[in-house]
Amino acid sequence: MSTAPLPATRTLSDNVYRWLRDQIVLGKLGPNEPLVEAAIAEKLQVSRTPIRESMQRLAADGLIVSHRRRWIVRQHDRDEIVAIYEVRMALESFAARFACQRATDAELAAVERLCGSWTGGTGGGFDFVVFNDRFHSLIVDAAHNPRLARTIEQNHLYFFNSQVAEHYAAADVQSSQDEHVALVASLLARDADRAAEISRRHAEDALTLILERMF
């Protein structure tokens, strides 16, 4: 569990919750790993009260579960992962469609710049996790639908964390990036139907790879 300074723009409880959620979603805390209040309090230099509040929120998100009177990171089974990715296929295709219709030119330029910033690598890893998450978040933001954005975030519990990324070879990363490039082209062309289809297929391809490699 890595240490990072907490931003001052939210309440203390929100900061702790967001930090812990990122640790889990990005794979820095793995499935079945225990969350020890004392250790977290010492690492973040906070009292246990915001930590306990954060644990309840994480449990409501479905990210952690109580096991033998302690909290552990939830291990999603195959059916849960399939369900999460099926929801992604629907929601993110709508986000791409709305981004074509509602995004400003500056927002689409930002998506294009970020897509072009990926320099490649030998395979999956934390850098691609962060890049991939940021890329899709920019598109969701460009859809200008806060309720849709919140729902998509709730279904990112198994979005593309390090556990998944470990199973991506260099060719898989390149294939994913090729789809990103195609998605950007459709967004810039304001082709809503094509953007929606590429986004849906992108999530479907990711699910296929996960099921083949992890199960």
N, C-alpha and C positions, 0 to 999 in steps of 0.2 A: 504494500500500500504506500504509494508515493505521497510526498508532502507538497502542498501548493498553497500560496497565500489566498485567503478568502477575500473576495471582492467586497467593497464597503457599500455597494449600491442596494443591497437587500437587507432584511432583518437578519439577525444572527442565526435564527432557526432556519430561515430560507437559505442562507449561505451554507450552513452545515448540510442541509438536505441536498442542495445542488451539488456540493462537493462529493458527498457519498454516492449520489446517483451517478455522477460521471465516472467515479471509480468502478462502479458495477457495469454500467452500460458500455464503457470502453474496455472492459475486460481486465482492469487492473486488480479487481477483486474477483476471483473465480467462483464458479458454482460450488456450493457447500462450504465455502470459506466462512469462518465465524467472524462476527462483528463484535469486538470487545469494547464496551463503553469506555473503560478506563484508558485503554490504549488510544482510542480515538480522541478522547478529551485531552490527553497529554499531547498528542500530535498536533491538534488544532488549537490547543491552549484555550479551551472553552470549558464551561461547566457541563455536567451530564444532562441538564434539563433540555437544552436544544438538541442534544443527541437523541434523547428519548423521544422527543417530538418528531424528529426526522425519521426515526425507526418506524414509528407508526405510519408516517406518510409513505415510506418505502414499502411497507407491508401492504398498504392499500393499493400501491402501484403494481403489486405482484412481484416485486424484485427480491424481497426477503421473506423468510418464513421463520416461525418459532419452532425450535427443535431442542427438546430437553432443556427447556427454560433458558435458552439463549437464541439470539438471532443469527441466522446463516443466510448466505446468498442462495437464492432459489436456483435449482437446476431444472431448466425447462426440458420437457420430454419432446419426443418427435412430433406428436400431435399438436402440442402447443406451438412449436416452431412453425409448423405448417399453417396453423390458424393465423399466427402473427403475420407471416409473409403473404397470406391470401388477403388479409386486410390491407397490408401495404400496397399490394397490386391495385386495389380499388382506390384507396385514398390518394396515393401518390400520382396515379394517372390523372385524377381530378385536379390535383395541385399543379401538375404540368400544364393541363388544359387552361386553368385559370391564369397561370403565369403568362401564357401566350396572350391572353385577352387583357390582362390588367397590369402587367409589369411595366415599369418605366424603362426607357431606353438605357438609363444609367444602371438600373438593377440587372438588366440582361447583359450589359457590358461587364458588370462585376462577376456574373456567373461565367462568362466567356474567359475573363482574365484568370479566374481561379482554375478553371478547367485546363487552361494552357500552362499553368504553373507546375503541373505534375511532371516530374522529370523521370519517372520510372524507377525501377528497382529490381531486385532479384526475386520478389514475390510479395506475399502479404506481410503485413506488419503494422506496428502502431502508427507509423507515418501515414500509411494509406487509410487506416481507420479514421484518423483525424481529418484527412483530406476528403474522404468519401462522405463523412458526416457533414462537414462544412458545405460541400458541394450541394447535397440534397437539401440542406437547411436553407440555403440561399434561394433555391427554387420554391420551396414551401413559403418562405417569407414573401417572395414576389407574387404569390397567388393572392395576397391581401385578403385572407379569410382567417382571422384569429381562432375561430372555433375549429376550423379544419386543422390549423397548425397544432392546436393543443391535442386534438385527437390523434394526429400523426405521431406527435411526441410520445403519447401514451403507448403507442404500438412500436416504439423503438427499443423495447426492453431487450430484444435480441436482434437489434438492427444490423450491426456489423462490428461486433467487438473483437477483441484480440483472439479469442478462442476460435471464432470463425475465420479470421484473417490468416491464422496459422495454416489453414488448409488451402490457401490460394497460392498456386505456383505463379511464376513470372507470366506465363501465358494466360492464366486466369485474370491476373491484374490487368494485363494489356487488353484482354477482351472486355473487361468491365470499363476500362478507360475509353475504348473505342465506342462503347454505347454512350458514355458520357458525352463524347464529341458529337455523336449523332443527335443526342438530345439537345445539346446547345445549338446545333444548326437548325433544328426544328423550332426552337424557341425564338431564335433571331429572325426566322422566316415568319414567325407568328402563325405557324401551322399547328393549330390546336389538336387536330385529330392525330397527326403523326407524333406529336410530342406525347400525347396521352398513351399511344400504343407503345412507343419506345420505353416510356417509364414503366408501364405494366410489364413488358417483356423483360426489362432489366431486373425487376424484383423476382420475376418467375425464374430467370436464369440463375440468380443467386440462390434461390431455394433449391433448385435442382442440384446445384453443386454441393450445397450443404448436406442434403440428404444422401448424396453419393459418397461424400468424404467422411461424414461424421456418423452415419448410421448404416 
